[in-house]
């Protein structure tokens, strides 16, 4: 059975750059703040995996929380 999850995510690189008054070359400054993304998945671990497929860790994305919506 699947459920809808809300994932809180931000970009650590953008956050660091904005804090120092700079800008990321590819991502908007808004990624320094938490974004909430909904995803349908079988469980919270699968929700995390789906989000990291779309927003990769190696590009600086960090998941703060995952909760069932």
C-alpha positions in Angstrom: 0.0 0.0 0.0 1.2 3.5 -0.8 0.9 6.7 1.1 1.6 10.4 0.5 4.6 11.8 2.3 5.8 15.4 2.8 9.5 15.8 2.6 11.3 18.9 3.9 14.4 19.5 1.8 17.0 22.3 1.3 20.3 22.7 -0.5 23.4 23.0 1.8 25.6 24.5 -0.9 23.0 27.3 -1.7 22.5 27.9 2.1 26.3 28.3 2.6 26.6 30.6 -0.4 23.6 32.8 0.5 25.0 33.1 4.1 28.2 34.5 2.7 26.4 36.8 0.3 27.1 34.8 -2.8 24.8 32.9 -5.2 24.8 29.4 -6.6 25.5 29.2 -10.3 22.6 26.8 -11.1 20.1 27.0 -8.2 17.9 29.8 -6.9 18.7 31.4 -3.6 15.3 30.1 -2.4 16.9 26.6 -2.1 18.7 28.0 1.0 15.3 27.7 2.7 13.3 24.6 3.4 11.1 23.4 0.5 8.2 20.9 1.1 7.8 18.3 -1.6 5.1 15.7 -1.7 5.8 12.2 -2.9 3.8 8.9 -3.0 5.7 5.9 -1.7 5.3 2.6 0.1 7.1 3.9 3.2 9.2 6.8 4.5 12.5 5.1 3.3 11.1 4.8 -0.2 10.0 8.4 -0.1 13.5 9.5 0.8 14.9 7.4 -2.1 12.5 9.0 -4.5 13.4 12.5 -3.4 17.1 11.8 -3.6 16.6 10.5 -7.1 15.1 13.9 -8.0 17.3 16.0 -5.7 20.7 14.2 -5.3 22.8 14.4 -2.2 25.9 14.9 -4.3 24.4 18.2 -5.5 24.0 19.4 -1.9 20.4 18.5 -1.2 19.6 17.6 2.5 16.4 16.1 3.8 15.4 17.6 7.1 12.3 15.5 7.7 9.8 13.0 6.1 6.3 12.7 7.4 3.1 11.1 6.2 0.8 13.8 4.7 
